[in-house]
Amino acid sequence: MPEPTTSATSANREPRLVHDLVRFSLVSGLAVWIGGLTFYAAFVVPVGIKMFGSVPQGFATQRATASLNLIGVCVLAMLLAHAIRTRCRSFWLTWSALALVQALLFLQHGRLTAGLDPTTQSINAADFYDQHRLYLLLTAAQWLLGWTQLWLVLRNSSPK
């Protein structure tokens, strides 16, 4: 026969439920962000380049990466709440690096957008490919830091 639920028993379960929901939300957010970035880079971009060429694919990439960057900001906010809650030093360090990289990606995205001419579907900046290379390096750093954040979320599973 199950034990009757007392207010003390309910109080003990609530923090664990909250912890589990927060952790589930973090892992889900990171999965959407990292998974979306991985799928887009590994499959969508190469197929788009083969089908349409690199410049037309760049206009599709411009819109898709804007969405990925917005998802990144949402996940960073969730991760910030987790960092405050857990007070884990390594989590704070990687979160800070990830936030910096995300800010740099927003700046770089603006520079790349300025180098695209949507009316002619052409590139109008001499240094566009150098700027794009920097964007790709920042994205790779973001991807690695995102995986690091996921590892830390999964490793630090006990509620504080």
C-alpha positions in Angstrom: 0.0 0.0 0.0 1.5 3.4 -0.9 2.4 5.8 1.9 0.2 8.8 2.4 1.6 12.0 1.0 2.5 14.5 3.6 3.4 18.1 3.2 7.0 17.3 4.0 7.1 14.5 1.4 5.6 16.8 -1.3 8.0 19.6 -0.4 10.9 17.1 -0.9 9.6 16.1 -4.4 9.0 19.6 -5.7 12.6 20.7 -5.8 13.6 17.5 -7.7 10.7 18.0 -10.1 11.7 21.6 -10.7 15.3 20.5 -11.2 14.3 17.9 -13.7 12.2 20.3 -15.7 15.0 22.9 -15.8 17.5 20.3 -16.8 15.2 18.9 -19.5 14.6 22.4 -20.8 18.3 23.1 -21.0 19.1 19.8 -22.7 16.3 20.3 -25.2 17.3 23.9 -25.9 20.9 22.8 -26.5 19.8 19.9 -28.7 17.7 22.2 -30.9 20.5 24.8 -31.1 23.5 22.5 -31.6 21.5 19.9 -33.6 20.1 22.6 -35.9 23.6 24.1 -36.5 25.1 20.7 -37.1 22.3 19.5 -39.5 22.4 22.8 -41.4 26.2 22.9 -41.8 26.6 19.2 -42.5 23.6 18.6 -44.9 21.6 21.7 -45.9 24.5 23.9 -47.0 26.3 21.3 -49.1 23.1 20.3 -50.8 22.1 23.9 -51.4 25.5 24.7 -52.9 25.2 21.7 -55.3 21.7 22.6 -56.3 21.9 26.4 -56.5 25.6 27.5 -56.3 27.4 29.1 -53.4 26.2 32.7 -53.9 22.4 31.9 -54.0 23.0 29.5 -51.1 24.5 32.3 -49.2 21.3 34.2 -49.3 19.4 31.2 -47.8 22.2 30.9 -45.2 21.9 34.5 -44.3 18.3 33.9 -43.2 18.8 30.6 -41.6 21.8 31.7 -39.5 19.8 34.7 -38.3 17.3 32.2 -36.9 20.0 30.0 -35.4 21.5 33.1 -33.7 18.1 34.0 -32.2 17.7 30.5 -30.9 21.2 30.8 -29.5 20.2 33.9 -27.5 17.2 32.1 -26.0 19.4 29.1 -25.0 22.0 31.5 -23.6 19.4 33.1 -21.4 18.3 29.6 -20.1 22.0 28.7 -19.5 22.5 31.9 -17.7 19.7 31.1 -15.3 21.3 27.7 -14.8 24.7 29.2 -14.2 23.3 31.5 -11.5 21.5 28.6 -9.9 24.4 26.1 -9.9 27.3 28.5 -9.3 29.7 26.2 -11.2 32.9 28.0 -12.1 33.6 25.9 -15.3 30.0 26.5 -16.4 30.4 30.3 -15.9 33.7 30.3 -17.9 32.3 28.4 -20.8 29.0 30.4 -20.7 30.9 33.7 -20.8 33.0 32.5 -23.8 29.8 31.3 -25.5 28.1 34.6 -24.9 31.1 36.5 -26.3 31.2 34.3 -29.4 27.4 34.8 -29.9 27.8 38.6 -29.7 30.7 38.4 -32.2 28.5 36.3 -34.5 25.8 39.0 -34.5 28.4 41.6 -35.4 29.9 39.4 -38.1 26.4 38.5 -39.5 25.7 42.2 -40.0 29.0 42.7 -41.8 28.2 39.8 -44.1 24.7 41.0 -44.8 26.1 44.4 -45.8 28.2 42.6 -48.4 25.3 41.0 -50.1 23.2 42.7 -52.7 19.7 41.1 -52.7 18.5 42.8 -55.9 21.2 41.3 -58.0 21.8 38.2 -55.8 25.5 39.1 -55.8 28.3 39.8 -53.4 29.4 43.5 -53.3 32.3 43.4 -50.8 35.9 42.8 -51.6 36.6 41.2 -48.2 33.4 39.2 -48.1 35.2 35.8 -48.2 37.6 36.8 -45.4 34.7 38.0 -43.3 32.8 34.8 -44.1 35.9 32.7 -43.0 35.9 34.5 -39.7 32.1 33.8 -39.3 32.8 30.1 -39.9 35.6 30.0 -37.3 33.3 31.8 -34.7 30.6 29.3 -35.5 32.9 26.4 -35.0 33.9 27.9 -31.6 30.2 28.3 -30.8 29.5 24.7 -31.7 32.4 23.4 -29.5 31.4 25.6 -26.6 27.7 24.5 -27.0 28.8 20.8 -26.6 30.9 21.8 -23.6 27.8 23.5 -22.0 25.8 20.3 -22.7 28.5 18.2 -21.0 28.5 20.4 -18.0 24.6 20.4 -17.7 24.6 16.6 -17.9 27.6 16.2 -15.5 26.2 18.6 -12.8 22.9 16.8 -12.4 22.3 17.2 -8.7 20.1 20.0 -7.6 21.7 22.8 -5.5 
